Amino acid sequence: MLGPKTARTRRAPKGAVAFVALAVALTVTINTRPATAASKLRSITTSALLGEHSEDRSNRGALLYQQFVAASSHKTLPPAQVPSIAPECNEAFHPSRLVPLFCADGALNAAAWRWFANNKEGGPFHVLSVGPSATYENVRSAACIDARDHGVVDAIASEQLAAVYYDWSFLGSPVIGLTDCAAGATITPAPPTATIPSARTGTAIATIPLSNAGTRAMNLIQSFASDLAQHQWSAARAIDPQIPSDAELAVGYGILDASTVVVTREGTSGGNLLLRGAYVAWETINEQPRTSIYCTQWTVNLSVKQIISAKSIGSDLVGYTSHWTNPVSLVSVVSSTCGP
């Protein structure tokens, strides 16, 4: 793996007026819950690998992999087509107050999910079916339909459940603020998948004009990322001598299929090149593909053609989509998440 590494008093009436009036307040109040396994996993990933050259890094990489494998044992709750990323629990759900959505340990309350999934009044809750590959617009458009059909309170509660079920983390917070639903909104389909390159390499992308030295540094980082994806441990170590042993790399990066470096900023530090951006990593977890974004700041010494340091920045988006997504389509996400 690449990486540096619930307040409600009464139902809102249906309609756009109620939706706009309540969205901001409810987005804040309904989002209070214990940390989930998925959110804990993101915090582990932030410091798990490239950003820290420590002796116990491989242990944390192994833990990260084991937790994702463990997630494969979670149930698939219709209308979802894939298992939940978060663990499930079962507690009596109270529709009149829409509680509890989550259990005390942060697990997703399957009873709450089933209530929304089986609620026939007003039609289905579309947000439950959007899937793990959803973008902000996919979720927003589905939630707008739900707000129109079921009212704002129920729409936000169902979105909260779906965000944890699918681990939508692209805004740094599970719940998206529902603020501007247009009348007659339609559901936006999820993005298409990409095909993994046979060579397991990527082509670096710069979102800003780079100097000649900056371009060379970016290409060096891309070579490092491609070496890891191809499991060429010795070649990778020649670029970053501080990375661990082959056995440790196999644990940390065995799931990596390809990686593309996206650079959003260039600077200098002590005579070295300082680049900022992300690895867009194509990975396979328990035979299932996913695309993750690992925000990184690199320090590169071109005279020795080595990465001096790589540290985590911003919020990593682990499992951003549940398929291999073309990195070009994620440039705006990298820029907004990892900083300019």
Summary of the structure (lengths in Angstrom):
residues: 340
radius of gyration: 21.3
end to end distance: 23.7
largest distance: 67.5
contacts: 1157
relative contact order: 0.16
helix: 37%
strand: 19%
